[in-house]
């Protein structure tokens, strides 16, 4: 039996079990110096999301062949890279013969990171844990947030031959829709609903095929975002974003987001990327976090500061990434920093000013625990932003000016710790075959950062309902502590009878959010996710009543 192993943390990744596959077909989790063979399928596989009993059927080698050949499934390369896509979700049985070609397939997907080999063929402290078997690590998590990570397969498989033709000539693309509708049904400032959507084209240009620059790739994203933010309109929350798609920058008609080149060196042991990149799809993120609307693409205390560019805002810079040992990944880079409100289109590069540089560094430890080899991902990160930021105490009333002064401008430091750990296995051996607990803590320089601290903890659990083995339930609690200097300054102005500013109902101290979702893979290329949020202390004060929101997120890979 061959068990494909998925490396990306998302609800749509499904375990397939096939029997009697040809001996020439390598197991998915093996690392091979040979590219996988190209497989031709006579017709697209179709199906709907089945019951557990149907999943246990043996679909035969033809279904496996078509899944491997599909460009939406993954990009087979000389060095397999974490299986970023999923086979067409629920294939129907097929009696069509499998036809193997001798032509190798070397495909890479837009924005997905290439899996690197270790500089030293050993492990760090993971050598004490399952040191004789780390096969799962060959296909573990990839930072594939900007791929349609929760929409497995494609809604329009008929265009696959055309996509294959383009890919063989050096151009690959993915078209993705993400829509979020959230309604405030109680509390806040008013009842009402808002809708936002993200329609994006992710592109990959193989510069080896196009220009003879072997190993070089050009990644790009063009996107459209429209809609309104429910937190602003109906909840009274303007610091923490209650939907992912709205982002910090509001709508954008046709924004150029990522545009960068990538290259691996030393036989796939060191990787660099350079260009216009959003830091929060490289640092402090995970696909598990991005199943939660309030935590994607990174926790709010990371996304809000100007030094951490957040999708769709990008910064000029680059990152170097390598694996010192098999269980460690280290990445660091340098990026130009400017105000996030500038250049909301992504095209007017000359209009951006520069205030400093950001130098992030992140170390990830990826162990496996116990006889079931339960994977974990533990991140320790730091970022230094050299830009000068003012004291958030703001204007000091004249009555207190003699005794209280604003601090001098200073750079910002950010520390973060993030972790997720599988706690049970179900329906297979791959990375998402089970339930996870996750937690994190972020600290920014308090006197100059709106969010001084944030911590979160939650769970993402697979297959809780009988006969729905691949549905995923998630729950997350997050707490946000505002800058003590911001609170102090607002208290002084309130005591002096001065206005605090628009939309501010009192000295802002802290807030918290409880979020829950239930993700339902419906058909290849479509995931529906009912959402629930309970916002405590909207606006970071006790003036506005706690708010309850319900809604629906739709992700479609077209």
N, C-alpha and C positions, 0 to 999 in steps of 0.2 A: 504494500500500500504506500502510495506517495502522498505526503501531507504538505501542501504548499504552506509556507510560513510568511505571514505578513509582517512588515516592519513598521507600519505606520499606525499611530494610535487614532483610530476613528471607528465610529459605530458601523460603518458600511463594510468593513473588511471581514470577509467571511471565509471560514475554513471549508475547503473542498476535499473530499476523500475519493480517490479513484483507485480502482483495482485493475490488475492485468495490463498496466501500461507497458509499452515496449521497453526492453532493457536498455535501449540507447537513450532513453529520456532520463536526464539526471535529476535527482531529488532537488527540490527548490532550495533547501537550506545549505546545500553544498557549495563551496567556492571552487570554481573551475577556471582554469586559464583559457578554456575554449568557450567561445560564444555559443549560446544555445542555438539549435537549428531552427530554421524558418519553417513554419507550419502553414499550409494553405487549407482553408476551410471552405466548403462549397456554399455555405449560407450562414448568415448571422444567427447566433443563438438567442433565443428569446425565452422569456418566462416571467412569472410573477412570484412575489415572495411567498415561499411555501411553509408548510408545517414542518415540525421536527422530523416526523416520520418520512416525509418526502426527501428531506436532506440526507437521510441515511441511505437512500438508494445509491447504487453504484452506476454512475452515468457513463462510464467507459472512457477509452482513450481518446475518442474523437472530441469529447467535451473538453478534456484537458488540453488537447492540441489547440483548439480554437481559443481557449482562455490564455494560453501562453502567447499565441500569435497576436492577440488583440493589442493595438497600440494603447488602448485605454487601460489595459491591465498593468503593464509595466514596461520599462525600457531595458531590454536585454543588452548587456555590454560585455566587454572582455572581463570586467570585474563587476559582478552583479551588485546592484545598489539598492538594497533594502526593500525591494518589491513595492515601490511607492503606489502602484495602482492595484486594483482588485479585479480578478477575472469577472467577465460579464456576470452579473450577480447571481441569477438563478437560472442556469442553463437547463433547457429541456433535454431529455435523452435523445441521442442521435445515433443512427446506425451508419452514418457516412464514414467512409474509410479515412484514415489519417494518412496524409501524403507528406512525407518529409523531404525537404529540399536541402541541398548541400550549401546553399548560400547563407552565410551567417547574417544574423540580424543584430545591428548595433544601434540601439535607439536610446535616447535620453529624453527626459521630460522637462518642460519648462519649469524653472524655479526650484526643482527638486535637487537636493544636495547629493553628490556622488559619495558612495560609501568608500572610505579610505582604508588602506592597509596600515598596520601598526609599524612604527619605526623599529620597535624591538618586539620580537615574537615571544612575549611573556605577558604577565599580568601584574598588577600592583597587589593590594590587599585582597583582591578577588581570588588570588591563588589559594587562599584558605577556604574558598567556597566553590565546590563543584569544579575543581581545577582540572579534572580529567575530561570534562565535557563542556565546552562553551560554544556548541554548534549554533545555538540561537543567536549568539552575538554576530554571526555572519550576516544576519538579515534584520538587524534591529532598527529602532526608530530613526526616521529621517525627518528633518525640519521642513516638511512639505506643506506648510500652512496655506500657501497661495495656490497650490493645486486644489482641485475640487475634492478635498480629502474626505468629505463625508458623502459624496455622491459617486458611488462605484459604478463603473461601466459608462455607457452613453445612451442617451435617449434616441439618438438618430444613428444607429449602427450602419445604415445604408451608405453613409459617406466614408466608411472605413477604407475602401479601395482608393479613393481619392486622397485620403490622409496618408495612406501608405506610399502612394506615388510621390507626394510632396516630401515625406520624411526621407525617402531614399535619395532625394535630391537636395537635402540639407535644411529643410524647413518643417518644423512641427508646431502645432498650436492646440490650445484648449479653450473652449468657449463655455463660460460658467455663469449661471444666474444664482444669486442669493437674495431672497426677499424676507423681510422681517416685519410683521405687523404686531404691535403691542398696544393693549388697551388698559387704561387705568380704570378699574371698576370700583375702587373705594379709597377714600383718603386723598392725600395730595391737595392740589389746588382746584382741580376740576376733573370730572369724568370725561373721557374721550379716548380716541384711538389715533395713532399715527402709523404710517407705513414708510419704510425705506427699502431701497434695493441697491444691489451692486451687480452690474453686468460687465464682465471683464474678458478680455482676450489675452491669454498668456502665450508668448511666442518664444521659440528657440531656433536660433540659426547656427547650424553646424558649420563653422568657418573652415574646417578641414575639407568638407565636400564643396563648399562654395568658393573658397579662396586658396585652398592648399595649406591652410594654417592648422596642421593636424593637432588635435587635442584642445583647440580653442573653441569656446562657445559664446554666443551672444544671447543673453536673456532679455526679454522685454515684456511689459504689461501696459496695456491701454484699457482704461475702465471708465464706466459711467456710473455715477451715484446720484440718486435723487430721493427726495422724501423729507420728512420732518422728524425731529427728535422728541419722543414722548416725554422724556424727563423734563425738557424745557417747557413744553406746551401744557402739560397736565399734572406733573408731579411736583414741580418746584425744585428739581435737582439739576444743577448746572455744573457741578464738578465731576461727579461720577456718571459716566455714560451708561445708559440702561439698554442700549442696543449696540451691537458690534458695528454694523454697516455704516452708521452715521459718522463715526470716527470723530476726530477733533476738528476737522476742517469743513464740515458741512458738505453740501452737494458739489458735484463736479461733472460737467457735461461730457467731456472727453479728456480725461486726465492721463498724461504720461506718468506712470509710476516708476517701477524698476526699469533700469536700462544699464546692464553691466556685462562685462566679459568674465569668463571663468577658465581656469587652466589647472590641471594637476601635474605635479612633477615627481621626480624620484620614484618612478614606477608606482604611481598612485598612492604615494605616502604623504605628500604635502599638496594642499589645494589653496589657490588664491582666487579672490574675485575683486574686481575693481570697477567703479562707475557710480551710478546713482542707485543707492540701495536704502531700503527701510531697515533701520537697525533692529526693530522689534520683530522681524521675521528671521533674524539671525541669532539674536540674543534674548534670553529670558522668556522663551516661548516653548510651547510643545503642542502637539496635535490634541492631546488630552485637554489642555487648558482651553483650546479653541473650540471645544464643544460647548463651552459656556459663553454666553453673549457678553457678560460683564468682564470677562477675563481675556478676551481675544483682541489683538494678537499677543498681548502680554498684560500683566496686572496693571491696574490704573495708575499706581504710583510710579511705574516705569514709563507708561505711555504719555503721561501729562507733562513732564519736564521737557523743555525745549531741546536738551541735549540728546534725547532719544527719539529720533525720527520714527514716526509711526505711519503705516500704510494708510492712505496713499502718498503721504509726504515722504520724500526721499532726500538723502544727503550724499554729497560727493565723498567718496572714500573707498576703503577696501578692507578685507579681512583675510588673515592667514589662518588656516585650520589644519591640524594634524592630530594623529593619535600616538602619543608616546608609547603606550602599551595597548593591548587589546581591549582593556576595560576602561581606558581613559581617553577623553577627547578634549583638546585645548584649542581655543580660538581667541584671537585678539586682532584688533584693527585700529584704524584712525579715520575719523570722519570730520568734515567741515560742519560747523554748527551755525544756524541762523534762525531768525524768528519763524515759527511754524505758520503764521498767518500770511507770510509772503508767498507769492507764486502759487496760487490755488489751482493752476492749470497743469503744472509740471513742465510746461514748454518754455516759459520765460526765464531761462537760467540767468540771464544777465541782470535781472531785477533783484536777485537774492543778495542780501548783505551777509557778511560774515562777522560773527561775534567771538568765535573761538573754535576749539577742536574738542572732540570727544574721543577718549581712548578706552574702549571697553575691553574686558578680558573675562573669559568664562571657562571653567573647568567642569567637565561632566564625568561622573563615575557611574558605570553601568554594570552592576553585579547581577548574579542570579542566586537565589536563596533556596535551600532545601532540596529534597528529592524531586519535587515537581518543577524545579528550576524556575522559580517565580522571579520575573525580571523587575528591576528597579532602575530609576534614573534620578540621580542626585546632582544638582547644579549649585555651584558657588560662583558668584559673579560680582564684578566691580566695574564702575565706570567713573572717569574723571572728566568733567566738563570745565574747560579753562575760561569760559565766558564769565564776565563779571555780572553778578546778579544783586539787586538791591535788597535791603532788609524789608521783609514783608510787614513790618509794623506800620508802614505807611505814614501819612501826615499825622504829626503829634499835635493835639490841641494846645493852644497858647498857654492854657492854665497849667500844663504839665511840661512845657518845653524846657524849663530850666533844669528839671530833674531827670528827664528822660530824653535820650538821644537815639537816633537810628544808628545801627551798626554800619560799618564800611561795607562796600560791595565785596563779594568774594566768589570764588568758583564753587561749583556744586560737585559733591561726591555721592555716589549711589552704591549701596551694598544690597545684595539679594541672595537668598537661599531658596531653592525650589526643589521639591522632591515628589516623586510618585512611585508607588510600590504595589505590584500585584499581590493580592491577598488570597485569591482562589483561582483555580483553573476550571474552565468549562468549555467543552466543544473544541478541544484541540490543544496544540502545543505552540501556536504562534503568539506573537506579542500581545494581541488584544483578546486572546481566548480566556477571558476571565474578568474579574473585578479588581479595580484599583482604588486605593486611597491616595490622596494627594494633599500637599500643604505647601505653604511658602510664606516668606517674610521679606519685606522690602523696607529699606531705610534710606532717606534722603537727608542732606544737610538741612536741619530743621528751620533755621532762620530765614532761608531763601527759597523754600520749596512749599508749594501749596499743600502737598501730601507729605508730611514728615514720616509717616509710617503706614504700612498696610500689612495685614496678615490675612491669610485665607486657609481654609481646610474644607475638604469635601470628599466625595466618592463618585466613581464612575463604574457602574455595575452592569454586567452582561447577562442576558437570559434569565431575568427574574420571573417572567410570566411563562407558565407552561405553554408549549407549542409555539413560542415566539423566541427561539434560541438566540437570535442575533439582534434583537432590540436592545437598546442601551438606555439605562436610567442614570441620571446624574443629579447630584445635589451639592451645593456649594454655599458656604457662609464666608463673607468677606467683610472686614472691618477697616475703616479709613480714619486715620488721625490727622487732623489739619495742623498746620504750622502753629506752634505756641506763640510765635511773634505776631502772626496774623490775628489770632484770637485776642491777644493783648492789645494790639492797636485798635481793633474794633470795639473792645470794651472801653478803652479810653475815649473814643469818639462818641460812643453811646452815653457815657457818663457826662460828657460835655454838651450833650444835646445836639450833636452834629449828625448829618445823614451818613449812613454806612455804605451807601451805593445801591445801584439798581439790583433788584431781585434778592437782596440780602435782608433777612428778617431779624437778625440778631447776631451776636458774636458766634462765629462758626467754630465748632469744636470737633465733632466726630459724627460719623454715620455708619450704617451697616446695611448689608443686603443679603437676603436669603434667596437663592436661585435654584430652580429645579427644572429638569427637562426630561422628555421621554422620546428618544429617537427611533423612528420607524423606517427602515429600508423598505420601500414600496415596490420598486422595479428598477432594473439597471439604469442608473443615471439619475435617480430621484430619491430623496430622503425628506420626510416630513417630521418636524420636531415641535410638538406642543411645548410651550414655555410658561413658567410661572416665576414671578419675582415679588418679594415683599421688601419694600424699602423702609428702613427704620431711620427716623430723623431726617427727612428730606431737606436738602439745603444745609445740612450739618447743624441744625438748630432744633429746638423742641417746639417751635411755633407751628409748623406745618404738620398736619396729622400723618401718621404712617400710611403708606400707599400700598395697595395690592394691584398687581398687574398680571394679565394673562395674554397669551398671544400664540403665534405660530411662526416658525422659521421653515423656509423651503429652500433646499439646495438642489440644483439641477445641473448636471453636466451634459451640455448639448452636443 
